[in-house]
Amino acid sequence: MRGCFYVLIILLFPSLSNGQNTTIIDGNKNPIANVSAFNKLKTKSILSNSEGVINLSRFVKDDTIYFQHPQYEIKKICKSDIGQYVDAKIKYQYLEDVVIHHKKNINNINNVAEKKIYISKQDIAELNPANSAEILEKSGGVSVQRSQMGGGSPNIRGFEANKVLLMIDGVRLNNAIYRSGHLQSMITIDEFTLEDIEVVFGPSSVLYGSDALGGTINMKTYELFFRSKSTWKGSIFSNYNSAYNGLRNNASLVFEANRFSSIASFSAKNFGDLRMGTWRPHGYKEWGLVHHYIDNESNSIICNPNPNIQKEIGYSQLDFFNKIIFKVNDQIRLTSNLQYSTSSNVPRFDKLNDGDIQCLMDSNNICLSNENLKFHSYYYGPQNRFFSSLKLSYFDSKYIDKGDVIIAYQNIKESRHKWYLDDFLDYLNNVENYDLPTHQYETVDIYSLNMNFNKGSIYFGSETNYNIVESKTTPNQENIWGIGDTRYPPNGSSMFSTAYYISILKPISHKLQIEGGLRYTFSNVKGEFPDSMHRPLANIEGLNLSSSNNIGSGNIKLLYYPADYLKISSVTARGFHSPNVDDMLKVFRKGDNITIPNIDLKPEHSLSQEISITANIAKNLTLYAVGHYTELTNAIVKDSMQVNINPDKNGDPLLANMILYDDELVYTFSNQNAQDKINIYGFTLGFNAELNGFKLIGDFNFTNSTYNSLMQGPVAHIPPNFGKIELLKAFNLWDFRILCLYSGSKAASEFDDAGVDNLNETPYLGVDDSNGEDVYAGLPHWYIINISGETIINNKLKIQLGVDNILDMHYKTFGSGISAPGRSVNIGINYLL
């Protein structure tokens, strides 16, 4: 932190702060993103960011710089003649008559210090993902976990859930109940509305604050423009996938005019039963098979005629999106952003198959093992996400080059429901003293204010968030730990945070630039328990709980070009995750373990170092290597905890590590700050090559971790080695893509002890005779091959055809409780209005 401070002091001297940024704007002074700037020989290049800003420090004074974008006329200017803005003239004849194919330039996207992945709208459309999480999985560099069909939890460098920050249109999605295990919240972002996704690897807490430990997933919705002549356009899209017999449909309409533009989009998605792969090179013939399921219509236990089909796990989802932008004057824009997503019930397949074994038939052909399932029902209720924001953008003032002020409100509704099969059967048989289903309902209201400004190469701003959490349960409203308890404090809880940051970019020469930043954050978590709560058991004293933290973070980035073909960069950063309501105050059972509250949690901090080398070996070949190391202090980990089971809080403590919960003895765990530091390290190797119209892209990702002390068990969330190889080629009117995704194996001894990595979802080997414990094999390696193609007919009709998992391999991704789709046929039709 002290080093960051000294760097900022140096950068703030006026004599050193003459930046080399310019902003690309159109005729209406809208900033233009993704404009490519390059020299005549194309040995130097860079891309404008989402605010249209390009840093020209790579170019020397006498270089002629070419500015190019598919929708604008190419422009060339000598660097010495470039001012604060570069005007671009639009190619009006392209607006209605020509469909533009815009591909990202990977070399330009990587022209920053930290490792980033940029996924354009065109890429998203070609990948044809089932949801937003699958975009990341197919793009490489990010591992995705799934517990059910309606799932998708991104894992970046061994960090997951509330250790990875999700952003949409400049507003954080992470809220007070984002948990530390696995999250499916990203699928509530409609993939049809995305303009692009930028994945920032490593701590990025200076710009984004808490949770940006492993990285930040920055999503941006459809970009609107102003037109001198009013235009209407739209599209209707429909896609069918045979693996889950599902349909994804979208309709959108865009209006753009001189001072007012708008888009409206509606999506409807339906996912059915999921068929897993049948080729099992891993050798585990029974792994993942579904022998029994509960029929939702008849409530009967059914012997599955095809165990390769994961039954009764489908769900549906609806998404609505509207964005309106007003041109107040040449300097001011006002943008309204409305998003709404809702779903049907989402079955928890990783729970519904608990206890499932092969069918055992008697002489009358009646199954004797059909009542071995643990649950009759286990599902998430409709997941509702409402998002509304108003953004004021200001350009070209005396004091700032650009400023954004965003006021946002979000409303999140989630629920969890379960009923044990034994209780359901007792209910059917009129047996007394059975337990009814349990239901938990959570509502979060989030109010936020983001202010971001830049003047030259100085970026600064603030962020304020206030979360209000309401947690309820039925049918039992008694606020005790037992059947029907609430997930969070039943009398309410909240989280407040406010932060201020500054970041300064200083080009030292055309070969070297340095960037440094600082951020201060204050956070507070509150919760209120009722009088009937067993306080000694909860490890808390008093009913009104409060915990506050003051946190500092910073970074230093160096970008060095020793030669035109070579880039070397270094990022040193301090990130953090401030405990939220879920970390501190949750009650949650998983298997034989129960997680209980711990108000003593402190923020976890990371000190990270990343070094990368990128070499343009030849005109059409780029190689890169990225090494990263993170030391995590006060890491929030789930660990065993002794609790006082004496109901008399004034009596002598009676400590135990097991309690009776839901009529069963379970081990007590809580989120705790690790006494030891955690080291997470790894590397990425990749390449991009082009030859004779073929484009080949590949990467390999390795992550590992250790505690400083050998006394600790394995660290959770560390994925096995994984990567991708992708081949793209255009033949006449068709664009083809062959994608191979692969993952290494992970031994059972490398899975964490608390069950976060879901070792019990790997192949079952039997019982250890020495201790009576179940033995699992760990995660087998896997690879799949997808092939797809698309073509445009008459500039109006786009057809997409594809086959995923051609080899029909059976596999599960790391940490997942559901088998991945087997061979599937994808058919998509997009009609342009």
Helices and strands as residue ranges (DSSP letters): H 2-12, G 14-16, E 21-25, E 36-38, E 45-47, E 53-55, E 64-69, E 72-78, G 79-81, E 85-87, H 94-97, H 106-109, E 116-120, H 121-127, H 132-139, E 143-145, E 153-156, E 159-160, G 161-163, E 164-168, E 171-172, G 185-188, G 191-193, E 194-201, H 205-208, E 215-221, E 231-241, E 246-256, E 260-271, E 274-275, E 292-294, E 301-303, E 309-310, E 315-327, E 332-343, E 346-347, H 349-352, E 375-380, E 384-395, E 402-420, H 421-428, E 438-455, E 458-474, E 493-507, E 512-528, E 544-563, E 566-577, H 581-585, E 588-590, E 593-596, E 604-618, E 621-633, E 636-640, E 643-644, E 655-656, E 658-661, E 664-673, E 678-691, E 694-707, E 722-731, E 734-743, E 746-747, G 748-750, G 759-761, E 764-767, E 774-776, E 778-779, E 782-793, E 797-804, E 824-832
